[in-house]
Amino acid sequence: MSYTPLPEIFLEDLKRSGPGAGVELGCGEGRFTRLLTAAGARPVCLDRRAAWAGTIADVVADARSLPLREASVSLLVAAGLLRHLWPLPGGLACPTDWIRCLAPGGALWIFEDEPLSHPPAARHFRDAMAFLARVAPDVRRPLLPLATFRRRWRANAPGQWRHGCAMNEFAPDDVEVLASLLEGEHGSTDSPGARLAAAIRRDGLSYGHYWWARLERPREDQA
């Protein structure tokens, strides 16, 4: 994921919420957290894995059942997370629970990479994520299209959603690591993973576009 440049409306929400008022769900090793920090935010970081597993989590919890009081958070962010949750039990209900935690006037933000067919470098990223999801479904998931989100999650979490797309400014920096992972340990040049690795080395790798979705919880005087 890259998710840069960040949407202006998101930066406005960060500024309005204050430096330490936000919660980042599924923070992992902190790639998106660094973007938030660079923008002046100091979010509370939540992940289901403890710090010893490589995360920077302040709170260890499952994002499908947040240990947060109702209406207690002014900004809730999930970047590259929803794709991992939706196939799991309770995954479709996540946005509903997340909205429960928002204070009146608070905003929920979801960021995901958009799978593309063109250019080839973006298609290879999409196909690599799908390949890894097949061989390691416990840790990887295919990319989540905006159209799928709108069809499935917005039906479960109705409200005044806003969404948009932007081109990622940066490309993945671990291309050779990914290509080697796709090839596996057997050294075959004719396996699906090896063919995809060869295409990545030939055409490069790109995140392509990302999409965002935003839902603001109405204030009491707007409800």
C-alpha positions as CSV (number, residue, x, y, z in Angstrom):
1,M,0.0,0.0,0.0
2,S,1.0,3.6,-0.5
3,Y,-2.1,5.8,-0.1
4,T,-0.2,8.9,-1.0
5,P,-1.0,11.6,-1.6
6,L,-3.7,11.5,1.2
7,P,-7.0,13.1,0.3
8,E,-7.4,16.7,1.3
9,I,-10.6,16.0,3.2
10,F,-8.8,13.4,5.2
11,L,-6.1,15.8,6.1
12,E,-8.8,18.3,7.2
13,D,-10.4,15.6,9.4
14,L,-7.0,14.9,11.0
15,K,-6.5,18.6,11.8
16,R,-10.0,19.0,13.1
17,S,-9.7,15.9,15.3
18,G,-6.4,17.0,17.0
19,P,-3.1,15.2,17.2
20,G,-4.0,12.3,19.6
21,A,-7.7,11.8,18.9
22,G,-7.7,9.2,16.2
23,V,-7.6,5.4,16.3
24,E,-5.9,3.3,13.6
25,L,-7.2,-0.2,13.1
26,G,-4.9,-3.0,11.9
27,C,-1.8,-0.9,12.2
28,G,0.6,-3.8,11.6
29,E,4.2,-2.6,11.4
30,G,3.2,1.0,11.0
31,R,3.4,1.8,7.3
32,F,0.3,3.9,7.3
33,T,1.0,5.1,10.8
34,R,4.1,6.9,9.5
35,L,1.9,8.8,7.0
36,L,-0.4,9.9,9.8
37,T,2.6,10.9,11.9
38,A,4.0,12.9,9.0
39,A,0.7,14.7,8.8
40,G,0.9,15.7,12.4
41,A,-1.3,13.0,13.9
42,R,-0.5,10.6,16.8
43,P,-3.1,7.9,16.6
44,V,-3.8,5.1,19.1
45,C,-2.7,2.0,17.2
46,L,-4.7,-1.2,17.4
47,D,-3.9,-4.6,16.0
48,R,-4.8,-8.2,16.9
49,R,-1.1,-9.1,17.0
50,A,1.1,-8.2,20.0
51,A,4.2,-6.1,19.7
52,W,6.5,-9.1,19.7
53,A,4.9,-10.1,16.3
54,G,6.4,-7.0,14.8
55,T,3.4,-4.6,15.2
56,I,3.5,-1.2,16.8
57,A,0.1,-1.7,18.5
58,D,-0.8,0.3,21.6
59,V,-3.9,-1.9,22.0
60,V,-4.1,-5.6,21.1
61,A,-7.6,-6.4,20.0
62,D,-9.6,-7.8,17.1
63,A,-11.0,-5.1,14.8
64,R,-14.1,-7.2,14.4
65,S,-15.0,-6.5,18.0
66,L,-13.5,-3.2,19.1
67,P,-12.9,-2.6,22.9
68,L,-14.0,1.0,22.5
69,R,-16.9,2.8,24.2
70,E,-19.8,3.9,22.0
71,A,-19.4,7.4,20.6
72,S,-15.9,7.7,22.0
73,V,-13.7,8.3,19.0
74,S,-13.5,11.3,16.7
75,L,-11.5,9.6,13.9
76,L,-11.3,5.9,13.0
77,V,-9.0,4.8,10.2
78,A,-8.6,1.3,8.6
79,A,-6.0,1.2,5.8
80,G,-5.5,-2.0,3.9
81,L,-7.5,-3.9,6.6
82,L,-11.0,-4.5,5.3
83,R,-9.8,-6.9,2.6
84,H,-8.5,-9.2,5.3
85,L,-11.7,-9.1,7.4
86,W,-14.6,-9.5,5.0
87,P,-14.2,-13.3,4.4
88,L,-14.0,-13.9,8.2
89,P,-17.0,-14.6,10.5
90,G,-18.4,-11.2,11.5
91,G,-16.4,-9.4,8.9
92,L,-19.3,-8.0,7.0
93,A,-20.5,-6.3,10.2
94,C,-17.3,-4.5,10.9
95,P,-18.3,-1.0,9.6
96,T,-21.4,-1.1,11.7
97,D,-19.4,-1.7,14.9
98,W,-16.9,0.9,13.9
99,I,-19.6,3.5,13.3
100,R,-20.9,2.7,16.8
101,C,-17.6,3.9,18.2
102,L,-17.7,7.3,16.4
103,A,-18.6,10.4,18.4
104,P,-21.2,12.7,16.8
105,G,-19.4,14.5,14.0
106,G,-16.6,11.9,14.0
107,A,-15.5,10.2,10.8
108,L,-14.7,6.7,9.7
109,W,-12.1,6.3,6.9
110,I,-11.4,3.2,4.9
111,F,-8.5,2.9,2.4
112,E,-7.8,0.1,0.0
113,D,-5.8,-0.5,-3.1
114,E,-8.0,-0.8,-6.3
115,P,-7.2,-3.9,-8.4
116,L,-6.5,-2.8,-12.0
117,S,-6.0,-4.5,-15.3
118,H,-3.8,-1.8,-16.8
119,P,-1.0,-0.9,-16.8
120,P,0.7,-4.2,-16.7
121,A,2.7,-3.3,-13.5
122,A,-0.6,-2.6,-11.6
123,R,-2.1,-5.9,-13.0
124,H,0.9,-7.8,-11.7
125,F,0.3,-6.3,-8.2
126,R,-3.3,-7.4,-8.3
127,D,-2.4,-10.9,-9.5
128,A,0.4,-11.2,-7.0
129,M,-2.0,-10.4,-4.1
130,A,-4.5,-13.0,-5.5
131,F,-1.8,-15.6,-5.8
132,L,-0.5,-15.1,-2.3
133,A,-4.1,-15.2,-1.0
134,R,-4.5,-18.7,-2.5
135,V,-1.2,-20.1,-1.1
136,A,-1.4,-18.3,2.3
137,P,-5.0,-17.4,3.0
138,D,-4.4,-16.9,6.7
139,V,-2.1,-13.9,6.1
140,R,-3.0,-12.6,2.7
141,R,-6.1,-11.5,0.9
142,P,-6.9,-10.4,-2.7
143,L,-7.4,-6.7,-3.3
144,L,-10.8,-5.3,-2.5
145,P,-12.5,-3.4,-5.3
146,L,-14.5,-0.3,-4.4
147,A,-17.5,-1.7,-6.3
148,T,-17.5,-4.8,-3.9
149,F,-17.3,-2.5,-0.9
150,R,-20.2,-0.4,-2.1
151,R,-22.3,-3.5,-2.8
152,R,-21.6,-5.4,0.4
153,W,-20.5,-3.0,3.2
154,R,-22.6,0.0,2.4
155,A,-25.7,-2.2,2.5
156,N,-24.7,-3.3,6.0
157,A,-23.7,0.2,7.2
158,P,-26.0,2.7,5.6
159,G,-25.3,6.4,5.9
160,Q,-23.9,9.3,4.0
161,W,-20.8,7.7,2.5
162,R,-18.4,9.6,0.4
163,H,-15.7,7.9,-1.7
164,G,-13.0,8.6,-4.3
165,C,-10.0,7.2,-6.0
166,A,-6.4,8.5,-6.4
167,M,-3.2,7.3,-8.0
168,N,-0.6,6.0,-5.6
169,E,2.4,8.2,-5.7
170,F,4.9,5.5,-4.8
171,A,5.6,2.0,-6.1
172,P,6.4,-1.0,-4.0
173,D,10.0,-1.1,-2.9
174,D,10.3,-4.8,-2.3
175,V,9.8,-6.1,-5.9
176,E,12.6,-8.6,-5.8
177,V,11.5,-10.0,-2.4
178,L,8.0,-10.5,-3.8
179,A,9.2,-12.1,-7.0
180,S,11.4,-14.5,-5.1
181,L,8.4,-15.4,-2.9
182,L,6.3,-16.1,-5.9
183,E,8.9,-18.4,-7.4
184,G,9.1,-20.5,-4.2
185,E,11.8,-22.9,-3.2
186,H,11.6,-25.3,-6.2
187,G,13.2,-23.1,-8.8
188,S,10.7,-24.0,-11.5
189,T,10.3,-21.5,-14.3
190,D,7.0,-22.9,-15.5
191,S,4.8,-22.6,-12.4
192,P,2.2,-19.9,-12.2
193,G,4.2,-18.1,-9.5
194,A,7.4,-18.2,-11.5
195,R,5.7,-16.9,-14.6
196,L,4.2,-14.0,-12.6
197,A,7.6,-13.3,-11.1
198,A,9.1,-13.1,-14.5
199,A,6.4,-10.7,-15.7
200,I,7.0,-8.5,-12.6
201,R,10.7,-8.4,-13.4
202,R,10.0,-7.5,-17.0
203,D,7.2,-4.9,-16.5
204,G,7.8,-3.7,-12.9
205,L,5.2,-3.5,-10.1
206,S,2.8,-0.7,-9.3
207,Y,0.1,-0.1,-6.6
208,G,-1.9,1.7,-9.2
209,H,-4.9,3.5,-7.8
210,Y,-6.3,3.4,-4.3
211,W,-9.8,4.1,-3.2
212,W,-11.1,5.7,0.0
213,A,-14.5,5.8,1.7
214,R,-15.7,8.2,4.4
215,L,-18.7,8.1,6.7
216,E,-19.4,10.9,9.2
217,R,-21.6,10.2,12.2
218,P,-24.3,12.9,12.3
219,R,-24.3,15.3,15.2
220,E,-27.3,15.3,17.5
221,D,-28.7,18.5,16.0
222,Q,-28.4,16.9,12.5
223,A,-29.9,13.5,13.4
